Amino acid sequence: MQVIIITGASDGIGAEMARQLAHQHGPQVSLVLAARNASNLETVAKQCSTWGSPTLVVPTDVTVQAQCQKLVTAALSQFGQLDALINNAGVSAQALFTDVKAEDLGWYEDLMRINLWGSMWCTHAALPHLKRSRGRLVAVSSLAGLVGVPGRTAYSATKFAMTGFFEALRTELRGSGVSVTTAYPGVVATQIRYRGLNAQGVAAGSSGLKEDKAMGVEECARLILRGMQAREREVVMSTQGKVGRYLKLLAPGWVEKMALAALKDDVKPH
């Protein structure tokens, strides 16, 4: 029996990972589903239960440290162990830095609290129990955490921070039996960018990225779970991402042009 916590499990990649785990492992995996939207979590839990997986819904706002601690406590109280934590909760943002007014800059800090601090707080609460089970940690970052993306200054900052934190933690945990897998999705066919914040810090309602080659959410979830099970260090999901991270060292100007080319024309800086 494995017990796995998934944050951001109410829809998108998190919900799909939960469904795939339940479908693949049935009663052999117990799922603890966390997000702010309790109704959506219940829907995902019912889907997972059709394959026999025990589920626990824990409505959680990862921007509140006490709720992150409560999430781990609830998992242990229900199932008695913890084998994996998938830090998937996150919010996107799209705004040129020069378009953000000084009085609106506070949402940059709010975004960091969700994408970085939420992952750190959940990880801190879970780590003693993962050490006992020699379990797995997963951080869902982004290609924007490997290459700075124009129009994504806030989002890239949070994802670069995640990359650095989990890279350092991986080294600290050498010999503990706990693996740390960082996943770097590119453009995925979910609603995260449409709910992402604009220059005023409110939901944009649209994406500034070209999405004709967006990866399906099923494929993205499958690659993350495969990386977790294999205890891979990193999961870079697209050929463009794999090439770009190395070309960044050799031809950074060319990589910047690639990043600009990913933006729709009406949101490019002028």
C-alpha positions as CSV (number, residue, x, y, z in Angstrom):
1,M,0.0,0.0,0.0
2,Q,1.3,3.5,-1.0
3,V,-0.1,6.7,0.5
4,I,0.3,9.7,-1.8
5,I,-0.5,13.3,-1.2
6,I,-1.3,15.5,-4.3
7,T,-1.7,19.2,-3.9
8,G,-3.6,21.1,-6.6
9,A,-5.6,18.0,-7.2
10,S,-8.9,19.6,-8.0
11,D,-8.4,19.8,-11.7
12,G,-5.7,19.8,-14.5
13,I,-2.5,17.9,-14.0
14,G,-3.1,17.1,-10.3
15,A,-6.5,15.6,-10.9
16,E,-5.2,13.6,-13.9
17,M,-2.3,12.2,-11.8
18,A,-4.8,11.1,-9.2
19,R,-7.0,9.3,-11.8
20,Q,-4.0,7.6,-13.4
21,L,-2.6,6.4,-10.0
22,A,-6.0,5.0,-9.1
23,H,-6.5,3.4,-12.5
24,Q,-3.0,1.8,-12.4
25,H,-2.9,0.7,-8.8
26,G,-6.5,0.5,-7.5
27,P,-6.7,-0.5,-3.8
28,Q,-2.9,-0.5,-3.6
29,V,-2.7,3.2,-3.5
30,S,-4.4,5.6,-1.1
31,L,-4.8,9.2,-2.3
32,V,-4.9,12.3,-0.3
33,L,-6.3,15.1,-2.5
34,A,-5.7,18.7,-1.6
35,A,-6.8,22.0,-3.1
36,R,-9.0,25.0,-2.3
37,N,-12.0,23.8,-4.3
38,A,-13.6,21.2,-2.1
39,S,-16.4,20.4,-4.6
40,N,-14.0,19.7,-7.4
41,L,-11.9,17.5,-5.0
42,E,-14.9,15.4,-4.2
43,T,-15.6,14.9,-7.9
44,V,-12.0,13.7,-8.4
45,A,-12.2,11.5,-5.3
46,K,-15.3,9.8,-6.7
47,Q,-13.6,9.1,-10.0
48,C,-10.6,7.5,-8.2
49,S,-12.9,5.4,-5.9
50,T,-14.3,3.7,-9.0
51,W,-11.0,1.9,-9.3
52,G,-11.0,1.0,-5.6
53,S,-8.5,3.5,-4.4
54,P,-9.2,4.8,-0.9
55,T,-9.3,8.6,-1.0
56,L,-9.2,11.4,1.5
57,V,-10.3,15.0,0.6
58,V,-8.5,17.7,2.5
59,P,-9.5,21.2,1.4
60,T,-6.2,23.1,1.7
61,D,-4.9,26.6,0.9
62,V,-1.1,26.0,0.6
63,T,-0.4,29.7,1.2
64,V,-1.2,29.1,4.9
65,Q,1.5,27.1,6.6
66,A,-0.9,25.7,9.3
67,Q,-3.1,24.2,6.6
68,C,-0.1,22.5,5.0
69,Q,0.8,21.0,8.3
70,K,-2.9,20.0,8.8
71,L,-2.9,18.3,5.4
72,V,0.0,16.0,6.3
73,T,-1.5,15.3,9.8
74,A,-4.8,14.3,8.2
75,A,-3.1,11.9,5.8
76,L,-1.3,10.2,8.7
77,S,-4.4,10.1,10.8
78,Q,-6.3,8.4,8.1
79,F,-3.7,6.0,6.6
80,G,-0.9,5.8,9.1
81,Q,2.0,6.4,6.7
82,L,3.1,8.6,3.9
83,D,5.0,7.4,0.8
84,A,5.0,10.3,-1.6
85,L,4.2,14.0,-1.8
86,I,3.5,15.6,-5.1
87,N,3.8,19.4,-4.9
88,N,1.6,20.4,-7.8
89,A,-0.4,23.4,-6.5
90,G,0.4,26.5,-8.4
91,V,-0.9,29.7,-10.1
92,S,0.4,31.1,-13.4
93,A,0.8,34.8,-14.3
94,Q,1.3,36.8,-17.5
95,A,2.3,40.4,-17.5
96,L,5.2,42.5,-18.8
97,F,7.0,43.8,-15.8
98,T,6.8,47.4,-17.2
99,D,3.0,47.1,-17.3
100,V,2.7,46.4,-13.6
101,K,2.1,49.5,-11.5
102,A,4.0,49.9,-8.2
103,E,0.8,49.6,-6.2
104,D,0.1,46.2,-7.8
105,L,3.5,44.6,-7.2
106,G,2.2,42.8,-4.1
107,W,0.8,40.0,-6.2
108,Y,4.3,39.0,-7.1
109,E,4.8,38.2,-3.5
110,D,1.4,36.4,-3.3
111,L,2.5,34.3,-6.3
112,M,5.7,33.3,-4.6
113,R,3.7,32.3,-1.5
114,I,1.6,29.9,-3.6
115,N,4.2,28.4,-5.9
116,L,7.3,28.3,-3.7
117,W,6.3,28.6,0.0
118,G,3.3,26.3,-0.4
119,S,5.7,23.6,-1.7
120,M,8.2,24.3,1.0
121,W,5.7,24.2,3.8
122,C,4.1,20.9,2.6
123,T,7.5,19.4,2.1
124,H,8.7,20.4,5.6
125,A,5.7,18.8,7.2
126,A,6.0,15.7,5.2
127,L,9.7,15.1,5.2
128,P,10.1,13.2,8.6
129,H,7.5,10.7,7.5
130,L,8.9,10.3,4.0
131,K,12.3,9.6,5.6
132,R,10.7,6.7,7.5
133,S,9.1,5.3,4.4
134,R,12.2,6.1,2.2
135,G,9.6,7.8,0.0
136,R,9.4,10.2,-2.9
137,L,9.1,14.0,-3.3
138,V,7.9,15.5,-6.5
139,A,7.9,19.2,-7.4
140,V,6.0,20.3,-10.5
141,S,8.0,23.3,-11.7
142,S,7.9,24.5,-15.3
143,L,10.1,25.1,-18.3
144,A,9.8,28.7,-17.1
145,G,11.8,27.6,-14.2
146,L,14.7,26.6,-16.5
147,V,14.5,29.5,-19.0
148,G,13.2,32.9,-18.3
149,V,10.1,33.5,-20.3
150,P,9.1,37.1,-21.4
151,G,5.8,38.1,-20.0
152,R,6.3,35.6,-17.2
153,T,8.7,37.5,-14.9
154,A,6.7,36.7,-11.8
155,Y,5.9,33.1,-12.8
156,S,9.5,32.4,-13.8
157,A,10.8,33.8,-10.5
158,T,8.6,31.4,-8.5
159,K,9.5,28.4,-10.7
160,F,13.3,29.2,-10.7
161,A,13.0,29.4,-6.9
162,M,11.3,26.0,-6.8
163,T,14.1,24.6,-9.0
164,G,16.8,25.9,-6.7
165,F,15.1,24.8,-3.5
166,F,14.4,21.2,-4.6
167,E,17.9,20.9,-6.2
168,A,19.5,21.9,-2.9
169,L,17.2,19.7,-0.9
170,R,18.0,16.7,-3.2
171,T,21.6,17.0,-2.2
172,E,20.8,17.4,1.5
173,L,18.7,14.2,1.3
174,R,21.5,12.0,-0.2
175,G,21.6,8.8,1.7
176,S,18.2,9.3,3.4
177,G,16.4,7.1,0.9
178,V,14.1,10.0,-0.1
179,S,14.1,10.8,-3.9
180,V,13.4,14.3,-5.2
181,T,12.0,14.6,-8.7
182,T,11.5,18.0,-10.3
183,A,9.2,18.1,-13.3
184,Y,9.3,20.8,-16.0
185,P,6.2,20.9,-18.1
186,G,6.0,23.2,-21.0
187,V,2.7,24.4,-22.5
188,V,0.0,21.9,-21.3
189,A,-3.6,21.9,-22.3
190,T,-5.0,23.0,-18.9
191,Q,-6.8,26.0,-17.6
192,I,-3.9,27.3,-15.4
193,R,-2.8,30.0,-17.8
194,Y,-6.4,31.3,-18.3
195,R,-6.7,31.6,-14.5
196,G,-3.2,33.2,-14.3
197,L,-2.8,36.7,-13.0
198,N,-2.5,39.7,-15.2
199,A,-0.7,43.0,-14.6
200,Q,-3.3,44.1,-12.1
201,G,-3.1,40.8,-10.2
202,V,-6.5,39.4,-11.3
203,A,-7.4,36.4,-13.5
204,A,-6.4,37.1,-17.1
205,G,-9.0,34.9,-18.7
206,S,-6.8,34.2,-21.7
207,S,-3.3,32.9,-22.4
208,G,-0.5,34.8,-23.9
209,L,1.2,31.7,-25.2
210,K,0.9,30.0,-28.5
211,E,-0.9,26.7,-27.8
212,D,-1.2,24.9,-31.1
213,K,1.4,22.4,-29.9
214,A,0.3,22.1,-26.3
215,M,0.9,18.8,-24.6
216,G,-2.2,16.8,-23.5
217,V,-2.7,16.7,-19.7
218,E,-2.8,12.9,-19.8
219,E,0.7,12.7,-21.3
220,C,2.0,15.3,-18.9
221,A,0.6,13.5,-15.9
222,R,2.0,10.1,-17.2
223,L,5.5,11.5,-17.6
224,I,5.5,13.0,-14.1
225,L,4.3,9.8,-12.5
226,R,6.8,7.7,-14.5
227,G,9.6,10.0,-13.3
228,M,8.4,9.7,-9.7
229,Q,8.2,5.9,-9.8
230,A,11.7,5.7,-11.3
231,R,13.0,8.2,-8.8
232,E,14.4,10.4,-11.6
233,R,16.1,13.6,-10.7
234,E,14.4,15.7,-13.4
235,V,11.6,15.3,-16.0
236,V,12.0,17.7,-18.9
237,M,9.0,17.0,-21.1
238,S,9.6,18.4,-24.5
239,T,12.4,18.2,-27.0
240,Q,12.5,22.0,-27.2
241,G,12.9,22.2,-23.4
242,K,15.7,19.6,-23.4
243,V,17.6,21.4,-26.2
244,G,16.9,24.9,-24.8
245,R,18.4,24.2,-21.4
246,Y,21.7,23.3,-22.9
247,L,21.7,25.9,-25.6
248,K,21.2,28.5,-22.9
249,L,24.8,27.9,-21.9
250,L,26.1,27.9,-25.5
251,A,23.8,30.4,-27.3
252,P,21.7,32.3,-24.8
253,G,20.6,34.9,-27.4
254,W,19.1,32.2,-29.6
255,V,17.2,30.8,-26.6
256,E,15.8,34.3,-25.8
257,K,14.5,34.4,-29.4
258,M,12.9,31.0,-28.9
259,A,11.2,32.3,-25.7
260,L,9.9,35.4,-27.5
261,A,8.6,33.3,-30.4
262,A,6.4,31.3,-28.0
263,L,4.4,34.5,-27.2
264,K,1.3,35.6,-29.2
265,D,2.1,38.7,-31.2
266,D,-0.3,40.9,-29.3
267,V,1.5,40.3,-26.0
268,K,5.1,40.6,-27.1
269,P,7.1,43.5,-25.7
270,H,7.5,46.4,-28.1
